[in-house]
Amino acid sequence: MGRIISSFWISLDGVVEEPENWHMPYLDDELVDIISAGMKTNKALLMGRQLYDEWSAHWTTSTDDIAEYFNMVPKYVISSSLQDPTWNNTTAVPGDVEAVQKVKDGIDGDIQVTGCATTVRWLLAHDLLDELQLLVHPVVVGGKQQHLFEGDSPSHTLTLNDSRALSSGVVHHIYRPHPVHSGA
Amino acid sequence: MGALHAHEFITFDGVIDDPAWTTGHEFLPAMQAALDALTDRCTAIMFGRRTYEMFEPAWSGRAATDDPLAPFFNDTPKYVVSSTLTEPTWRNSTVLPYDSDKIRRLKEETRGDLFTSASGTLVRTLIADGLLDDLHLFVYPLTVGAGSRLFPETASPQSMELAGSTTFENGVLYLHYRLTPGVA
């Protein structure tokens, strides 16, 4: 059975949106090592519809070296409206717990969910998320940008599995969520 | 010239108020030691009015035998930042209406560093006015959703320096950020 893992670049004030505006000064070798280690172990990507639309348009035409990875890796898109996805190796998954659980059961390895806080909050609320990795950047972004958790998010308890400070001041945390539903 | 330090209990979704949520994690000797190391270098305390009103009944009747931090809170000169309080009853307390110039002067005139804790409104204002030098965050491995955040949407963008990072055995993290590099 696979594990669903979420990784975020996140600011000290919890912002996860538009990291390209605040994350660049911290993109050093240590951070690149963490990102590429994750890409090596991921067996598949899980994403929401919005990110699918953005990424399928971007990576299919990109000449970046990394484009091949995104085009080849198996991709699962949580969407009830997406039909016959055209991006290579993409499967649409209805947005219900059983369907996502089936994806997990069918993959032996890590499934990386990325980019979307609302998807991660939904996975957390339904005991589908196995690991939350945060790369906390020592920067306050401010403004009305999307936070990983918003004020109306339910409470969650997690176990801190590992934490390591990088020399740039970014701290890499690995959290394992506790089940929300008993018996899960 | 003293540096101004703020110590906060914070969830990893950034909430600092009403930290009843800390009770699920034992306050370990190592956490006490970290806090002691901070209070040992501080010769003055600054509180917001609400925190002062919560701390006075909690600490004024305690002695070192009850809690190792009791002498620090009771015997150290305390500045209560308030525009409404007039007659503080906790010993060694002085009312100080918020005035950034006066606080800057107080920092200059204090031998040793200054300590504050909780006091959300005060700490947010000190950060906005560039008066807070160091943030000492005890980050609990949980999210609570609702609650007042250390960094609200109105917070100004700012980068900080990670000065220290410690993981306690219970999954609480101690992250020490320097807001005014080169000053402390």
Interface residues (C-beta under 8 A of the other chain):
Chain A: L12 D13 G14 W22 P25 L134 V136 P138 V139 V140 V141 G142 G143 K144 H147 L148 F149 E150 G151 D152 S153 P154 S155 H156 T157 L158 T159 L160 S163 A165 G169 V170 V171 H173 Y175
Chain B: F12 D13 G14 W21 G24 P141 L142 T143 V144 G145 A146 G147 R149 L150 F151 E153 T154 A155 S156 P157 Q158 S159 M160 E161 L162 S165 T167 G171 V172 L173 L175 Y177
